[in-house]
Amino acid sequence: MAKTKEKENKAVDNEAFKAWMNFVKLCKLLFGLGDKSPYNINEIKEDSEFYKHAVELSKELEINWDNMSHEESNRLMLALLDDYYQSIQVDKESDYVLTISIKKKDASGE
C-alpha cells in the first residue's frame, strides 16, 4: 500500500514538474529572447509547441488570430500564461515548493 502511494506521489510530482517546465519555456519564448521574442502572440511560429493552444484560446476569447490588436495580443498572452501556470497545480491537496540549485560554470563555459 505504501509503495502504491509513493508511486502515485511520484507521478503527481512528475506531472507538476513537466507543467512547471512548460510554463518556464512559455515565459522564455514570450519574454526571454530579447528582440527575438514575439511582439504579438500571433507571431509565434506554427511549429512552436504553444501555437495550437494559443490559436484555440484565441477562438475561446473571440479574438481574431490573424487580425488582433496589440491589446488583444497582450490579453491572449496573459490568458495563455495563466493556463500554463494553473496546470502546475495538479493536486488540490498539495502545495508545491520549488528548489533551485545554482552551480558555477566550468572552464568550458557550461
A tleap script that builds the chain and sets N, CA, C and O, in Angstrom:
source leaprc.protein.ff14SB
mol = sequence {
  NMET ALA LYS THR LYS GLU LYS GLU ASN LYS
  ALA VAL ASP ASN GLU ALA PHE LYS ALA TRP
  MET ASN PHE VAL LYS LEU CYS LYS LEU LEU
  PHE GLY LEU GLY ASP LYS SER PRO TYR ASN
  ILE ASN GLU ILE LYS GLU ASP SER GLU PHE
  TYR LYS HIE ALA VAL GLU LEU SER LYS GLU
  LEU GLU ILE ASN TRP ASP ASN MET SER HIE
  GLU GLU SER ASN ARG LEU MET LEU ALA LEU
  LEU ASP ASP TYR TYR GLN SER ILE GLN VAL
  ASP LYS GLU SER ASP TYR VAL LEU THR ILE
  SER ILE LYS LYS LYS ASP ALA SER GLY CGLU
}
set mol.1.N position { 0.822 -1.207 0.000 }
set mol.1.CA position { 0.000 0.000 0.000 }
set mol.1.C position { 0.860 1.263 0.000 }
set mol.1.O position { 0.567 2.211 -0.729 }
set mol.2.N position { 1.917 1.281 0.812 }
set mol.2.CA position { 2.796 2.448 0.890 }
set mol.2.C position { 3.527 2.669 -0.426 }
set mol.2.O position { 3.730 3.812 -0.838 }
set mol.3.N position { 3.930 1.573 -1.100 }
set mol.3.CA position { 4.644 1.708 -2.372 }
set mol.3.C position { 3.715 2.258 -3.450 }
set mol.3.O position { 4.148 3.023 -4.312 }
set mol.4.N position { 2.446 1.875 -3.406 }
set mol.4.CA position { 1.481 2.389 -4.368 }
set mol.4.C position { 1.317 3.897 -4.180 }
set mol.4.O position { 1.306 4.648 -5.155 }
set mol.5.N position { 1.192 4.333 -2.938 }
set mol.5.CA position { 1.056 5.764 -2.635 }
set mol.5.C position { 2.313 6.516 -3.060 }
set mol.5.O position { 2.226 7.634 -3.568 }
set mol.6.N position { 3.456 5.919 -2.860 }
set mol.6.CA position { 4.728 6.539 -3.255 }
set mol.6.C position { 4.788 6.711 -4.774 }
set mol.6.O position { 5.234 7.748 -5.266 }
set mol.7.N position { 4.337 5.688 -5.520 }
set mol.7.CA position { 4.304 5.794 -6.979 }
set mol.7.C position { 3.338 6.878 -7.427 }
set mol.7.O position { 3.630 7.634 -8.354 }
set mol.8.N position { 2.178 6.956 -6.765 }
set mol.8.CA position { 1.202 7.990 -7.092 }
set mol.8.C position { 1.785 9.380 -6.841 }
set mol.8.O position { 1.622 10.286 -7.658 }
set mol.9.N position { 2.459 9.539 -5.711 }
set mol.9.CA position { 3.074 10.829 -5.380 }
set mol.9.C position { 4.147 11.201 -6.404 }
set mol.9.O position { 4.252 12.358 -6.812 }
set mol.10.N position { 4.933 10.221 -6.810 }
set mol.10.CA position { 5.987 10.476 -7.801 }
set mol.10.C position { 5.370 10.872 -9.139 }
set mol.10.O position { 5.884 11.756 -9.824 }
set mol.11.N position { 4.274 10.222 -9.511 }
set mol.11.CA position { 3.592 10.561 -10.761 }
set mol.11.C position { 3.059 11.998 -10.712 }
set mol.11.O position { 3.173 12.735 -11.691 }
set mol.12.N position { 2.480 12.394 -9.580 }
set mol.12.CA position { 1.971 13.754 -9.413 }
set mol.12.C position { 3.131 14.743 -9.459 }
set mol.12.O position { 3.024 15.793 -10.092 }
set mol.13.N position { 4.233 14.418 -8.798 }
set mol.13.CA position { 5.414 15.279 -8.822 }
set mol.13.C position { 5.938 15.440 -10.246 }
set mol.13.O position { 6.280 16.547 -10.660 }
set mol.14.N position { 6.002 14.353 -10.988 }
set mol.14.CA position { 6.482 14.420 -12.374 }
set mol.14.C position { 5.561 15.268 -13.239 }
set mol.14.O position { 6.022 16.064 -14.057 }
set mol.15.N position { 4.268 15.095 -13.055 }
set mol.15.CA position { 3.298 15.877 -13.829 }
set mol.15.C position { 3.439 17.372 -13.509 }
set mol.15.O position { 3.414 18.206 -14.414 }
set mol.16.N position { 3.584 17.704 -12.236 }
set mol.16.CA position { 3.753 19.100 -11.834 }
set mol.16.C position { 5.063 19.669 -12.362 }
set mol.16.O position { 5.107 20.823 -12.789 }
set mol.17.N position { 6.123 18.879 -12.339 }
set mol.17.CA position { 7.415 19.332 -12.842 }
set mol.17.C position { 7.338 19.609 -14.342 }
set mol.17.O position { 7.849 20.625 -14.812 }
set mol.18.N position { 6.704 18.714 -15.091 }
set mol.18.CA position { 6.553 18.930 -16.536 }
set mol.18.C position { 5.739 20.195 -16.801 }
set mol.18.O position { 6.069 20.970 -17.699 }
set mol.19.N position { 4.682 20.406 -16.026 }
set mol.19.CA position { 3.858 21.605 -16.185 }
set mol.19.C position { 4.680 22.858 -15.873 }
set mol.19.O position { 4.570 23.867 -16.571 }
set mol.20.N position { 5.502 22.791 -14.826 }
set mol.20.CA position { 6.366 23.925 -14.478 }
set mol.20.C position { 7.343 24.224 -15.619 }
set mol.20.O position { 7.538 25.384 -15.983 }
set mol.21.N position { 7.944 23.199 -16.169 }
set mol.21.CA position { 8.908 23.400 -17.245 }
set mol.21.C position { 8.226 23.975 -18.491 }
set mol.21.O position { 8.814 24.807 -19.182 }
set mol.22.N position { 7.007 23.547 -18.784 }
set mol.22.CA position { 6.263 24.130 -19.908 }
set mol.22.C position { 5.986 25.615 -19.666 }
set mol.22.O position { 6.093 26.427 -20.585 }
set mol.23.N position { 5.631 25.964 -18.433 }
set mol.23.CA position { 5.395 27.359 -18.074 }
set mol.23.C position { 6.673 28.178 -18.263 }
set mol.23.O position { 6.630 29.282 -18.806 }
set mol.24.N position { 7.798 27.642 -17.820 }
set mol.24.CA position { 9.081 28.331 -17.956 }
set mol.24.C position { 9.439 28.504 -19.435 }
set mol.24.O position { 9.902 29.569 -19.843 }
set mol.25.N position { 9.224 27.453 -20.238 }
set mol.25.CA position { 9.516 27.556 -21.675 }
set mol.25.C position { 8.645 28.622 -22.344 }
set mol.25.O position { 9.114 29.364 -23.208 }
set mol.26.N position { 7.383 28.690 -21.941 }
set mol.26.CA position { 6.493 29.712 -22.498 }
set mol.26.C position { 6.973 31.107 -22.095 }
set mol.26.O position { 6.996 32.016 -22.925 }
set mol.27.N position { 7.351 31.283 -20.841 }
set mol.27.CA position { 7.879 32.574 -20.383 }
set mol.27.C position { 9.119 32.959 -21.179 }
set mol.27.O position { 9.276 34.112 -21.579 }
set mol.28.N position { 9.994 31.990 -21.404 }
set mol.28.CA position { 11.211 32.276 -22.174 }
set mol.28.C position { 10.856 32.703 -23.590 }
set mol.28.O position { 11.436 33.655 -24.114 }
set mol.29.N position { 9.912 32.011 -24.211 }
set mol.29.CA position { 9.500 32.362 -25.566 }
set mol.29.C position { 8.925 33.772 -25.616 }
set mol.29.O position { 9.263 34.550 -26.508 }
set mol.30.N position { 8.064 34.103 -24.669 }
set mol.30.CA position { 7.373 35.387 -24.710 }
set mol.30.C position { 8.224 36.558 -24.230 }
set mol.30.O position { 8.037 37.686 -24.687 }
set mol.31.N position { 9.165 36.300 -23.305 }
set mol.31.CA position { 9.880 37.407 -22.675 }
set mol.31.C position { 11.400 37.274 -22.655 }
set mol.31.O position { 12.104 38.269 -22.484 }
set mol.32.N position { 11.904 36.079 -22.826 }
set mol.32.CA position { 13.319 35.841 -22.576 }
set mol.32.C position { 14.222 35.793 -23.784 }
set mol.32.O position { 15.389 35.422 -23.662 }
set mol.33.N position { 13.719 36.156 -24.938 }
set mol.33.CA position { 14.543 36.077 -26.143 }
set mol.33.C position { 14.934 37.455 -26.668 }
set mol.33.O position { 15.417 37.582 -27.794 }
set mol.34.N position { 14.727 38.472 -25.862 }
set mol.34.CA position { 15.074 39.825 -26.286 }
set mol.34.C position { 14.309 40.224 -27.532 }
set mol.34.O position { 13.087 40.090 -27.586 }
set mol.35.N position { 15.024 40.712 -28.532 }
set mol.35.CA position { 14.389 41.164 -29.777 }
set mol.35.C position { 13.767 40.030 -30.573 }
set mol.35.O position { 12.989 40.273 -31.495 }
set mol.36.N position { 14.101 38.791 -30.226 }
set mol.36.CA position { 13.534 37.643 -30.939 }
set mol.36.C position { 12.200 37.192 -30.342 }
set mol.36.O position { 11.509 36.355 -30.923 }
set mol.37.N position { 11.838 37.746 -29.181 }
set mol.37.CA position { 10.535 37.430 -28.597 }
set mol.37.C position { 9.452 38.062 -29.454 }
set mol.37.O position { 9.655 39.143 -30.007 }
set mol.38.N position { 8.301 37.405 -29.571 }
set mol.38.CA position { 7.234 37.978 -30.406 }
set mol.38.C position { 6.665 39.250 -29.784 }
set mol.38.O position { 6.482 39.328 -28.570 }
set mol.39.N position { 6.391 40.231 -30.616 }
set mol.39.CA position { 5.725 41.457 -30.150 }
set mol.39.C position { 4.250 41.150 -29.909 }
set mol.39.O position { 3.674 41.569 -28.906 }
set mol.40.N position { 3.655 40.422 -30.829 }
set mol.40.CA position { 2.280 39.950 -30.692 }
set mol.40.C position { 2.294 38.426 -30.677 }
set mol.40.O position { 3.135 37.799 -31.321 }
set mol.41.N position { 1.373 37.848 -29.952 }
set mol.41.CA position { 1.326 36.396 -29.770 }
set mol.41.C position { 1.161 35.653 -31.096 }
set mol.41.O position { 1.640 34.527 -31.231 }
set mol.42.N position { 0.494 36.261 -32.071 }
set mol.42.CA position { 0.287 35.571 -33.347 }
set mol.42.C position { 1.559 35.532 -34.200 }
set mol.42.O position { 1.531 35.048 -35.332 }
set mol.43.N position { 2.656 36.035 -33.668 }
set mol.43.CA position { 3.947 35.947 -34.348 }
set mol.43.C position { 4.726 34.688 -33.961 }
set mol.43.O position { 5.797 34.434 -34.513 }
set mol.44.N position { 4.201 33.898 -33.018 }
set mol.44.CA position { 4.915 32.659 -32.687 }
set mol.44.C position { 4.810 31.707 -33.874 }
set mol.44.O position { 3.814 31.698 -34.598 }
set mol.45.N position { 5.835 30.924 -34.053 }
set mol.45.CA position { 5.901 30.038 -35.215 }
set mol.45.C position { 4.913 28.884 -35.080 }
set mol.45.O position { 4.613 28.421 -33.979 }
set mol.46.N position { 4.422 28.439 -36.221 }
set mol.46.CA position { 3.446 27.346 -36.234 }
set mol.46.C position { 4.014 26.050 -35.678 }
set mol.46.O position { 3.255 25.204 -35.206 }
set mol.47.N position { 5.321 25.874 -35.722 }
set mol.47.CA position { 5.919 24.647 -35.189 }
set mol.47.C position { 6.219 24.744 -33.688 }
set mol.47.O position { 6.772 23.813 -33.103 }
set mol.48.N position { 5.857 25.862 -33.074 }
set mol.48.CA position { 6.027 26.021 -31.634 }
set mol.48.C position { 5.050 25.104 -30.902 }
set mol.48.O position { 3.915 24.920 -31.340 }
set mol.49.N position { 5.493 24.537 -29.802 }
set mol.49.CA position { 4.608 23.676 -29.011 }
set mol.49.C position { 3.443 24.447 -28.391 }
set mol.49.O position { 2.489 23.838 -27.906 }
set mol.50.N position { 3.508 25.776 -28.401 }
set mol.50.CA position { 2.464 26.601 -27.807 }
set mol.50.C position { 1.477 27.156 -28.842 }
set mol.50.O position { 0.448 27.726 -28.479 }
set mol.51.N position { 1.788 26.991 -30.101 }
set mol.51.CA position { 0.993 27.592 -31.180 }
set mol.51.C position { -0.464 27.115 -31.153 }
set mol.51.O position { -1.383 27.933 -31.123 }
set mol.52.N position { -0.670 25.822 -31.162 }
set mol.52.CA position { -2.026 25.272 -31.254 }
set mol.52.C position { -2.896 25.739 -30.078 }
set mol.52.O position { -4.045 26.140 -30.264 }
set mol.53.N position { -2.332 25.680 -28.876 }
set mol.53.CA position { -3.087 26.106 -27.694 }
set mol.53.C position { -3.420 27.597 -27.776 }
set mol.53.O position { -4.518 28.009 -27.403 }
set mol.54.N position { -2.480 28.398 -28.259 }
set mol.54.CA position { -2.714 29.836 -28.377 }
set mol.54.C position { -3.838 30.124 -29.372 }
set mol.54.O position { -4.692 30.972 -29.115 }
set mol.55.N position { -3.837 29.423 -30.502 }
set mol.55.CA position { -4.892 29.620 -31.508 }
set mol.55.C position { -6.248 29.209 -30.938 }
set mol.55.O position { -7.239 29.918 -31.113 }
set mol.56.N position { -6.292 28.061 -30.253 }
set mol.56.CA position { -7.549 27.598 -29.649 }
set mol.56.C position { -8.054 28.597 -28.612 }
set mol.56.O position { -9.250 28.880 -28.536 }
set mol.57.N position { -7.133 29.121 -27.820 }
set mol.57.CA position { -7.513 30.084 -26.788 }
set mol.57.C position { -8.020 31.388 -27.415 }
set mol.57.O position { -8.931 32.020 -26.881 }
set mol.58.N position { -7.435 31.784 -28.537 }
set mol.58.CA position { -7.920 32.998 -29.215 }
set mol.58.C position { -9.368 32.813 -29.660 }
set mol.58.O position { -10.164 33.750 -29.601 }
set mol.59.N position { -9.706 31.609 -30.102 }
set mol.59.CA position { -11.091 31.334 -30.503 }
set mol.59.C position { -12.027 31.412 -29.297 }
set mol.59.O position { -13.111 31.988 -29.379 }
set mol.60.N position { -11.594 30.825 -28.175 }
set mol.60.CA position { -12.403 30.874 -26.949 }
set mol.60.C position { -12.647 32.310 -26.504 }
set mol.60.O position { -13.733 32.649 -26.033 }
set mol.61.N position { -11.626 33.149 -26.659 }
set mol.61.CA position { -11.728 34.545 -26.226 }
set mol.61.C position { -12.305 35.449 -27.317 }
set mol.61.O position { -12.407 36.664 -27.146 }
set mol.62.N position { -12.680 34.832 -28.442 }
set mol.62.CA position { -13.248 35.550 -29.578 }
set mol.62.C position { -12.315 36.655 -30.080 }
set mol.62.O position { -12.733 37.780 -30.351 }
set mol.63.N position { -11.035 36.288 -30.193 }
set mol.63.CA position { -10.013 37.176 -30.741 }
set mol.63.C position { -9.601 36.621 -32.096 }
set mol.63.O position { -9.244 35.448 -32.207 }
set mol.64.N position { -9.649 37.456 -33.121 }
set mol.64.CA position { -9.269 37.043 -34.466 }
set mol.64.C position { -7.750 36.857 -34.517 }
set mol.64.O position { -6.999 37.826 -34.400 }
set mol.65.N position { -7.307 35.626 -34.689 }
set mol.65.CA position { -5.877 35.292 -34.669 }
set mol.65.C position { -5.089 36.076 -35.713 }
set mol.65.O position { -3.980 36.535 -35.438 }
set mol.66.N position { -5.646 36.230 -36.896 }
set mol.66.CA position { -4.923 36.877 -37.992 }
set mol.66.C position { -4.996 38.399 -37.953 }
set mol.66.O position { -4.213 39.072 -38.624 }
set mol.67.N position { -5.912 38.940 -37.187 }
set mol.67.CA position { -6.105 40.390 -37.186 }
set mol.67.C position { -6.426 40.874 -35.777 }
set mol.67.O position { -7.529 41.359 -35.525 }
set mol.68.N position { -5.469 40.746 -34.856 }
set mol.68.CA position { -5.699 41.178 -33.481 }
set mol.68.C position { -4.900 42.439 -33.183 }
set mol.68.O position { -3.839 42.678 -33.760 }
set mol.69.N position { -5.430 43.227 -32.282 }
set mol.69.CA position { -4.709 44.420 -31.838 }
set mol.69.C position { -3.620 43.987 -30.844 }
set mol.69.O position { -3.599 42.849 -30.376 }
set mol.70.N position { -2.737 44.910 -30.545 }
set mol.70.CA position { -1.687 44.602 -29.563 }
set mol.70.C position { -2.310 44.349 -28.185 }
set mol.70.O position { -1.834 43.496 -27.436 }
set mol.71.N position { -3.357 45.078 -27.857 }
set mol.71.CA position { -4.045 44.883 -26.576 }
set mol.71.C position { -4.668 43.485 -26.502 }
set mol.71.O position { -4.599 42.822 -25.468 }
set mol.72.N position { -5.276 43.047 -27.609 }
set mol.72.CA position { -5.837 41.691 -27.646 }
set mol.72.C position { -4.727 40.650 -27.538 }
set mol.72.O position { -4.897 39.618 -26.889 }
set mol.73.N position { -3.602 40.920 -28.169 }
set mol.73.CA position { -2.461 40.022 -28.081 }
set mol.73.C position { -1.984 39.899 -26.641 }
set mol.73.O position { -1.702 38.800 -26.164 }
set mol.74.N position { -1.895 41.035 -25.949 }
set mol.74.CA position { -1.486 41.006 -24.540 }
set mol.74.C position { -2.479 40.213 -23.694 }
set mol.74.O position { -2.085 39.443 -22.819 }
set mol.75.N position { -3.764 40.409 -23.962 }
set mol.75.CA position { -4.805 39.660 -23.234 }
set mol.75.C position { -4.651 38.165 -23.468 }
set mol.75.O position { -4.781 37.366 -22.541 }
set mol.76.N position { -4.375 37.793 -24.712 }
set mol.76.CA position { -4.197 36.388 -25.055 }
set mol.76.C position { -2.930 35.821 -24.420 }
set mol.76.O position { -2.933 34.693 -23.928 }
set mol.77.N position { -1.846 36.601 -24.428 }
set mol.77.CA position { -0.608 36.149 -23.777 }
set mol.77.C position { -0.843 35.873 -22.295 }
set mol.77.O position { -0.404 34.850 -21.768 }
set mol.78.N position { -1.535 36.787 -21.632 }
set mol.78.CA position { -1.810 36.600 -20.205 }
set mol.78.C position { -2.696 35.378 -19.957 }
set mol.78.O position { -2.477 34.633 -19.002 }
set mol.79.N position { -3.683 35.179 -20.806 }
set mol.79.CA position { -4.557 34.007 -20.662 }
set mol.79.C position { -3.776 32.718 -20.891 }
set mol.79.O position { -3.997 31.728 -20.194 }
set mol.80.N position { -2.871 32.723 -21.855 }
set mol.80.CA position { -2.047 31.549 -22.135 }
set mol.80.C position { -1.116 31.258 -20.961 }
set mol.80.O position { -0.981 30.111 -20.536 }
set mol.81.N position { -0.477 32.300 -20.442 }
set mol.81.CA position { 0.388 32.136 -19.271 }
set mol.81.C position { -0.415 31.592 -18.085 }
set mol.81.O position { 0.053 30.714 -17.361 }
set mol.82.N position { -1.622 32.118 -17.897 }
set mol.82.CA position { -2.468 31.649 -16.799 }
set mol.82.C position { -2.820 30.174 -16.959 }
set mol.82.O position { -2.780 29.421 -15.986 }
set mol.83.N position { -3.161 29.755 -18.166 }
set mol.83.CA position { -3.477 28.339 -18.399 }
set mol.83.C position { -2.303 27.444 -18.026 }
set mol.83.O position { -2.472 26.433 -17.345 }
set mol.84.N position { -1.112 27.823 -18.479 }
set mol.84.CA position { 0.067 27.005 -18.183 }
set mol.84.C position { 0.422 27.063 -16.707 }
set mol.84.O position { 0.854 26.061 -16.138 }
set mol.85.N position { 0.248 28.220 -16.078 }
set mol.85.CA position { 0.521 28.325 -14.643 }
set mol.85.C position { -0.458 27.465 -13.844 }
set mol.85.O position { -0.056 26.753 -12.924 }
set mol.86.N position { -1.726 27.531 -14.193 }
set mol.86.CA position { -2.739 26.750 -13.477 }
set mol.86.C position { -2.508 25.252 -13.620 }
set mol.86.O position { -2.881 24.483 -12.733 }
set mol.87.N position { -1.900 24.828 -14.720 }
set mol.87.CA position { -1.658 23.394 -14.918 }
set mol.87.C position { -0.598 22.836 -13.969 }
set mol.87.O position { -0.475 21.620 -13.826 }
set mol.88.N position { 0.158 23.706 -13.330 }
set mol.88.CA position { 1.175 23.252 -12.370 }
set mol.88.C position { 0.508 22.630 -11.151 }
set mol.88.O position { 1.023 21.664 -10.588 }
set mol.89.N position { -0.617 23.168 -10.746 }
set mol.89.CA position { -1.335 22.675 -9.568 }
set mol.89.C position { -2.131 21.433 -9.955 }
set mol.89.O position { -3.339 21.509 -10.177 }
set mol.90.N position { -1.451 20.287 -10.036 }
set mol.90.CA position { -2.090 19.050 -10.482 }
set mol.90.C position { -2.794 18.317 -9.350 }
set mol.90.O position { -3.564 17.389 -9.598 }
set mol.91.N position { -2.540 18.718 -8.126 }
set mol.91.CA position { -3.119 18.048 -6.967 }
set mol.91.C position { -3.618 19.122 -6.007 }
set mol.91.O position { -2.820 19.893 -5.476 }
set mol.92.N position { -4.905 19.179 -5.782 }
set mol.92.CA position { -5.501 20.222 -4.932 }
set mol.92.C position { -5.134 20.061 -3.456 }
set mol.92.O position { -5.316 20.987 -2.666 }
set mol.93.N position { -4.624 18.902 -3.086 }
set mol.93.CA position { -4.299 18.636 -1.687 }
set mol.93.C position { -2.856 18.966 -1.343 }
set mol.93.O position { -2.436 18.780 -0.201 }
set mol.94.N position { -2.100 19.447 -2.301 }
set mol.94.CA position { -0.671 19.677 -2.073 }
set mol.94.C position { -0.288 21.112 -2.385 }
set mol.94.O position { -0.892 21.765 -3.236 }
set mol.95.N position { 0.722 21.584 -1.684 }
set mol.95.CA position { 1.393 22.828 -2.012 }
set mol.95.C position { 2.725 22.438 -2.609 }
set mol.95.O position { 3.354 21.475 -2.171 }
set mol.96.N position { 3.152 23.183 -3.604 }
set mol.96.CA position { 4.406 22.856 -4.269 }
set mol.96.C position { 5.479 23.849 -3.869 }
set mol.96.O position { 5.239 25.053 -3.778 }
set mol.97.N position { 6.656 23.321 -3.635 }
set mol.97.CA position { 7.815 24.122 -3.278 }
set mol.97.C position { 8.873 23.851 -4.336 }
set mol.97.O position { 9.228 22.703 -4.602 }
set mol.98.N position { 9.362 24.911 -4.924 }
set mol.98.CA position { 10.380 24.785 -5.957 }
set mol.98.C position { 11.737 25.066 -5.327 }
set mol.98.O position { 11.932 26.097 -4.683 }
set mol.99.N position { 12.653 24.162 -5.513 }
set mol.99.CA position { 14.006 24.342 -5.022 }
set mol.99.C position { 14.927 24.504 -6.222 }
set mol.99.O position { 14.925 23.678 -7.135 }
set mol.100.N position { 15.704 25.563 -6.212 }
set mol.100.CA position { 16.630 25.826 -7.310 }
set mol.100.C position { 18.047 25.729 -6.766 }
set mol.100.O position { 18.374 26.299 -5.725 }
set mol.101.N position { 18.867 25.005 -7.484 }
set mol.101.CA position { 20.274 24.955 -7.105 }
set mol.101.C position { 21.074 25.692 -8.167 }
set mol.101.O position { 20.730 25.679 -9.349 }
set mol.102.N position { 22.139 26.328 -7.727 }
set mol.102.CA position { 22.980 27.107 -8.623 }
set mol.102.C position { 24.366 26.515 -8.589 }
set mol.102.O position { 24.920 26.239 -7.525 }
set mol.103.N position { 24.921 26.323 -9.785 }
set mol.103.CA position { 26.284 25.824 -9.845 }
set mol.103.C position { 27.100 26.697 -10.772 }
set mol.103.O position { 26.583 27.245 -11.746 }
set mol.104.N position { 28.343 26.818 -10.471 }
set mol.104.CA position { 29.261 27.607 -11.288 }
set mol.104.C position { 29.518 26.900 -12.605 }
set mol.104.O position { 29.559 25.671 -12.664 }
set mol.105.N position { 29.692 27.687 -13.665 }
set mol.105.CA position { 30.057 27.117 -14.949 }
set mol.105.C position { 31.480 26.582 -14.861 }
set mol.105.O position { 32.322 27.139 -14.156 }
set mol.106.N position { 31.736 25.509 -15.577 }
set mol.106.CA position { 33.110 25.000 -15.604 }
set mol.106.C position { 33.936 25.833 -16.593 }
set mol.106.O position { 33.420 26.774 -17.195 }
set mol.107.N position { 35.168 25.499 -16.752 }
set mol.107.CA position { 36.091 26.266 -17.605 }
set mol.107.C position { 35.609 26.373 -19.045 }
set mol.107.O position { 35.939 27.343 -19.728 }
set mol.108.N position { 34.841 25.406 -19.519 }
set mol.108.CA position { 34.354 25.432 -20.899 }
set mol.108.C position { 33.156 26.366 -21.060 }
set mol.108.O position { 32.703 26.599 -22.181 }
set mol.109.N position { 32.637 26.906 -19.947 }
set mol.109.CA position { 31.505 27.813 -20.012 }
set mol.109.C position { 30.163 27.128 -19.863 }
set mol.109.O position { 29.118 27.762 -20.007 }
set mol.110.N position { 30.186 25.833 -19.574 }
set mol.110.CA position { 28.927 25.098 -19.408 }
set mol.110.C position { 28.666 24.743 -17.979 }
set mol.110.O position { 27.647 24.124 -17.673 }
savepdb mol mol.pdb
quit
